[in-house]
């Protein structure tokens, strides 16, 4: 069976093609009952409008909606920097919103974009796929970034979090560390889950006992984890945090507690935010700005009818070795 058309949606909803167009484009002159029927029919059929045809029937806003879990922090600022660079180069503006950790807020943020933008970029590693799919406007071209799973008709950019985490543990083991604690990201976040899986898998390969401390991707969680490590009688010689901000918080907490890094405890993170370089933090580089720029490029190509395959892409992160994971004394004999 071929892709659903606007006529298929009209037949399923038992309305005219014009009503379907008005309902899916967020126009006001549509009854609420009709709009609900059309949206349900479009979702049931998996209808995604052809970007080229859409541009003929609608005036382009030359705006892209960007919905992120948060707008605070170096990771998100770097991501938006890359998006803005590519959007500006191709004649588009960005309209930003956040959804925090709330599925209901995600639906509100996504609905607010309808009728204001030509397409969406959505980073929702913390929203379950069913909630996200229901919240996405069915007729609005969208590119997903690090979502839990691929959604029909929505290309995605994904990160091989597990491979990155395994590479970092392999690096720490090679440098002589054996008692490695992982500071995990928030529960329900797919990036955090996959990084924890990579940590566990690498520990199992090396015959190490895993130890995980709960975190939330913020500096305060890293500092709190450092306090737990300092108060514990269990030996810790290295810390791998699920992101750089927790690693930076942990680095600060360990030094406040009188521990030397890396002589007493090595510290590593994930993302390679700009601050990591200035703190000589070993990490796993995500190429954050480039990922944001690539998402914009994919979306605009969809809008221009140049990206019909809607294939997903996976980025393999890169290990960055700096001073916070220098080899332990005697590591060559380990």
C-alpha positions in Angstrom: 0.0 0.0 0.0 1.3 3.5 -1.0 1.6 6.5 1.3 -1.7 8.0 2.4 -2.8 11.1 0.7 -4.9 14.1 1.8 -7.9 12.5 0.0 -7.5 9.3 2.0 -7.6 11.4 5.2 -10.7 13.2 3.9 -12.5 9.9 3.1 -11.6 8.5 6.5 -12.8 11.6 8.4 -15.8 12.0 6.1 -15.0 15.7 5.3 -13.8 17.6 2.3 -10.2 17.9 1.3 -10.4 21.6 2.1 -11.5 20.9 5.6 -8.6 18.5 6.1 -6.2 21.2 4.9 -7.6 23.8 7.2 -7.7 21.5 10.2 -4.1 20.2 9.8 -2.8 23.7 9.2 -4.3 25.0 12.4 -6.7 27.5 10.8 -9.4 28.9 13.0 -12.4 28.4 10.7 -12.7 24.7 11.6 -15.1 23.2 14.2 -13.4 21.4 17.1 -15.3 18.2 16.3 -14.1 18.3 12.6 -10.5 19.0 13.7 -10.4 16.1 16.1 -11.8 13.7 13.4 -9.2 14.9 10.9 -6.3 14.6 13.3 -7.4 11.1 14.3 -7.8 10.0 10.6 -4.4 11.4 9.7 -2.7 9.7 12.7 -4.5 6.4 11.9 -3.3 6.5 8.3 0.2 7.8 9.1 -0.4 10.7 6.7 2.5 13.1 6.2 2.0 15.9 3.7 4.4 16.2 0.8 6.6 19.2 1.6 6.6 20.4 -2.0 2.8 20.4 -2.3 2.5 22.0 1.1 4.7 24.9 0.0 2.5 25.6 -3.0 -0.7 25.7 -0.9 0.7 27.7 2.0 3.0 30.7 2.4 6.2 29.6 3.9 6.9 31.1 7.3 10.6 30.5 6.9 10.6 29.5 10.6 11.6 26.3 12.3 10.2 25.2 15.6 12.7 23.8 18.1 11.4 21.9 21.2 14.0 20.9 23.7 13.9 19.4 27.2 15.4 22.6 28.5 17.0 25.8 27.3 19.5 26.1 30.2 23.1 24.7 30.1 26.0 24.4 27.8 24.7 21.3 26.0 21.5 23.0 24.8 23.2 26.3 24.1 25.7 24.5 21.8 22.9 22.5 20.1 20.9 25.7 19.4 24.1 27.5 18.2 24.6 24.8 15.6 20.9 24.9 14.6 20.9 28.7 14.3 24.0 28.7 12.2 22.6 26.4 9.6 19.1 27.9 9.8 20.5 31.4 9.2 22.6 30.1 6.3 19.5 28.8 4.6 17.2 31.7 5.3 15.2 30.4 8.3 14.6 31.6 11.8 14.2 29.5 14.9 11.3 29.5 17.3 12.3 27.9 20.6 10.3 26.3 23.4 11.0 23.7 26.1 9.1 20.9 27.6 11.1 20.2 30.8 10.3 16.7 32.1 6.6 16.7 31.5 4.8 14.9 28.7 1.8 17.2 29.1 4.1 20.2 28.7 5.5 18.6 25.6 2.0 18.4 24.0 1.4 22.1 24.9 4.8 23.2 23.4 4.2 21.2 20.2 0.7 22.5 19.8 1.9 26.1 20.2 4.1 25.7 17.2 1.2 24.7 14.8 0.6 27.3 12.2 3.7 29.3 13.2 6.5 27.2 11.7 7.2 25.2 8.6 8.6 22.2 10.4 9.8 20.9 13.8 13.0 19.8 15.4 12.2 17.8 18.6 14.7 16.5 21.2 12.7 14.3 23.6 14.9 11.6 25.1 12.8 11.8 28.3 9.3 11.5 26.7 7.8 8.0 26.0 7.2 7.3 22.3 3.4 7.0 22.5 3.0 10.4 24.3 5.3 12.0 21.8 3.6 10.6 18.8 0.2 11.8 20.0 1.6 15.2 20.7 3.2 15.8 17.3 1.1 17.7 14.8 0.5 15.0 12.1 0.8 17.3 9.1 3.9 19.1 10.3 7.3 17.8 8.9 9.5 16.9 11.9 13.0 15.6 12.6 13.5 13.8 15.9 16.8 14.0 17.9 17.7 11.2 20.4 14.1 10.0 20.8 13.3 6.7 22.4 12.5 5.1 19.1 11.9 6.0 15.5 8.4 7.3 14.7 6.7 6.6 11.3 7.5 9.3 8.7 9.8 11.2 11.1 13.5 10.9 10.3 15.7 10.9 13.4 19.2 11.7 14.4 20.5 9.3 17.1 23.7 9.0 19.1 25.4 5.7 19.9 25.4 6.4 23.6 26.2 2.8 24.5 29.4 2.7 22.3 30.6 6.0 23.8 30.1 4.8 27.4 31.9 1.5 26.6 34.8 3.3 25.0 35.2 5.5 28.1 35.3 2.5 30.5 37.8 0.7 28.2 39.9 3.8 28.4 39.8 4.0 32.2 40.6 0.3 32.5 43.6 0.7 30.1 44.9 3.5 32.4 44.8 1.3 35.4 41.4 2.1 37.1 39.4 -0.7 38.5 36.9 0.7 40.9 34.8 2.9 38.6 31.6 4.6 39.8 28.9 5.7 37.3 26.8 8.8 38.0 23.7 8.1 36.0 21.3 10.5 34.3 17.6 10.9 35.1 15.4 7.8 35.1 13.3 7.5 31.9 15.8 9.4 29.8 16.9 7.3 26.8 20.4 8.8 26.7 20.9 8.1 30.4 19.6 4.6 30.0 21.9 3.7 27.1 25.0 5.2 28.7 24.3 3.2 31.9 23.9 0.1 29.7 27.3 0.7 28.1 28.9 1.2 31.5 27.4 -2.1 32.8 28.4 -4.0 29.6 32.0 -2.7 29.7 32.3 -3.5 33.5 31.1 -7.1 32.7 33.7 -7.5 30.0 36.5 -6.4 32.3 35.2 -8.4 35.3 34.5 -5.2 37.3 31.8 -4.7 39.9 29.4 -1.9 38.7 28.4 0.8 41.1 25.8 3.4 40.1 24.8 6.6 41.8 21.6 8.3 40.7 21.8 11.7 39.1 19.8 14.2 37.0 22.3 15.7 34.5 22.9 18.9 36.7 26.1 20.0 38.4 24.5 19.7 41.8 23.9 16.0 41.3 27.6 15.5 40.5 28.6 17.3 43.6 26.2 15.2 45.7 27.6 12.1 44.2 31.1 13.2 45.2 29.9 13.6 48.8 28.5 10.0 48.7 31.9 8.8 47.4 33.8 10.7 50.0 31.6 9.3 52.8 31.7 5.7 51.6 34.1 3.1 52.8 34.0 1.4 49.3 37.1 2.1 47.2 36.6 4.4 44.2 39.4 5.3 41.9 37.5 6.7 39.0 34.1 8.3 38.2 32.3 8.2 34.9 29.4 10.7 34.8 26.6 10.4 32.2 27.2 14.0 31.2 29.9 16.7 31.6 27.9 18.9 33.9 27.6 16.2 36.5 31.3 15.4 36.0 32.2 19.0 36.6 30.1 19.0 39.8 31.8 15.8 40.9 35.2 17.3 40.1 34.4 20.3 42.3 33.0 18.2 45.1 36.0 15.8 45.2 38.5 18.7 45.3 36.5 20.4 48.1 36.8 17.1 50.0 40.6 17.0 49.7 40.8 14.5 46.9 43.3 15.0 44.1 42.1 14.5 40.5 43.3 12.3 38.9 46.0 11.2 41.4 43.3 9.9 43.9 40.2 9.7 41.7 39.9 10.1 37.9 36.9 11.9 36.6 35.3 11.6 33.1 32.1 12.9 31.5 30.1 12.7 28.3 29.2 15.4 25.7 32.3 17.5 25.5 30.7 20.9 26.3 33.0 23.9 25.7 33.8 24.2 29.4 35.2 20.6 29.5 38.3 21.6 27.5 39.1 24.4 29.9 38.9 22.1 32.9 41.0 19.4 31.1 38.1 17.0 31.5 38.2 13.6 29.7 34.9 13.0 28.0 33.0 11.5 25.1 32.6 14.0 22.3 29.1 14.3 20.8 29.8 17.2 18.3 26.7 18.9 19.7 26.6 21.9 17.4 27.1 19.8 14.3 24.2 17.5 15.4 22.0 20.6 15.7 23.1 21.9 12.3 22.5 18.5 10.7 19.0 18.3 12.1 18.2 21.7 10.5 19.7 20.6 7.2 17.6 17.4 7.1 14.4 19.3 8.0 14.9 22.0 5.3 15.7 19.4 2.8 12.3 17.7 3.6 10.6 21.1 3.2 12.2 21.5 -0.2 11.2 18.0 -1.3 14.9 16.9 -1.4 14.8 14.3 1.4 12.1 11.8 0.5 13.8 8.7 2.1 13.3 10.0 5.7 16.1 7.7 6.8 17.5 7.8 10.3 21.1 8.6 11.1 23.3 7.4 14.0 26.4 9.4 15.1 29.2 7.5 16.8 30.8 9.7 19.6 34.5 10.2 19.9 36.7 9.5 23.0 38.6 12.6 24.2 41.4 11.9 26.6 42.5 14.8 28.9 44.3 15.3 32.2 41.5 14.1 34.5 42.0 10.5 33.5 45.8 10.4 33.4 47.3 6.9 33.9 47.5 5.6 37.4 51.0 5.1 38.9 52.0 1.6 38.0 49.2 1.3 35.3 51.7 -0.3 32.9 52.0 -3.3 35.1 48.2 -3.6 35.8 
